[in-house]
Amino acid sequence: MSSDVDVKVTAAVVPRPVVAERPATTPPGAVRRLAYRVPGLLLAAVTKSVAVAVLLGLWEGAPRFGLVDSTFLPPFSEVARAWWELAVNGQLATNLQASLVRSLSGFALAVAIAVPLGLLIGWYRPVADLLSPLLEVFRNTAALALLPVFVLILGIGETSKISIVLYACLWPILLNTISAVRNVDPTLLRLARSMNLSAPRLFQKVILPASVPVVFTGIRLAGAVSILVLVAAEMVGAKAGLGYLVNASQFNFAIPQMYAGIITISAVGVLFNQLLVVLERRFTAWRVPEGN
């Protein structure tokens, strides 16, 4: 009896060997997939950068080798230096902020008005019949042609600039939204109706998801329009903004600063478009990529 107790006490007292925990490691499959993807990503980045690099090289070399007059097209290095000087002294930030506030305000108002209105016109035929004549009249009137009217009625302040951006952005979003609703796959509608879905549920579950890709196409078009129209409006009457910067630089014959403003406008347009692409992918994550 005592030997059994001694054995149990000894077993309880003897410490158990400590097994070191294995550090968390990346699965080999993930490493292999990453190794396969890296060359493709690098190749894609290089491919997309080649055209830009060639353009900048031509821009730098053509004035220096006398192919174009450097007075009217300075080398890219001088433009980059002028852009940096504008950024350091605060002029670029001030004008950029003014343009972004106007552009985003008009664009956001256009989205808030055009998307619900387009869904309503596309879904309810009586509303479309009522508003179609007005839509045909106004959508064929260029926004810049109405710029003097906006200035005369609303003045040369912020209201007229935001309003002209709103007017210009309204039509791409509205027309694409109407087209998206009217071109929903009829098979989807028949299947949804066979399940006895109510009109609000049919609209929520079928019409809206099917319309999102085409609606975002209109939103992306409106994003580009908001920048272009605003720059033109700022050239007519403004005391700040990227359009004002380009126009003032031209009048003062500060050509490098003028090109710096143009490059900034292009960069803003590209970044705005990429942001809208990311949002589109977020809202259309349910779509199956082409080829799958």
Secondary structure, 3 states (H helix, E strand, C coil): CHHHHHHHHHHHHCCCCCCCCCCCCCCHHHHHHHHHHHHHHHHHHHHHHHHHHHHHHHHHHHHHCCCCCCCCCCCHHHHHHHHHHHHHCCHHHHHHHHHHHHHHHHHHHHHHHHHHHHHHHHHCHHHHHHHHHHHHHHHCCCCHHHHHHHHHHHCCCHHHHHHHHHHHHHHHHHHHHHHHHHCCCHHHHHHHHHCCCCHHHHHHHHHHHHHHHHHHHHHHHHHHHHHHHHHHHHHHCCCCCHHHHHHHHHHCCCHHHHHHHHHHHHHHHHHHHHHHHHHHHHHCCCCCCCCC
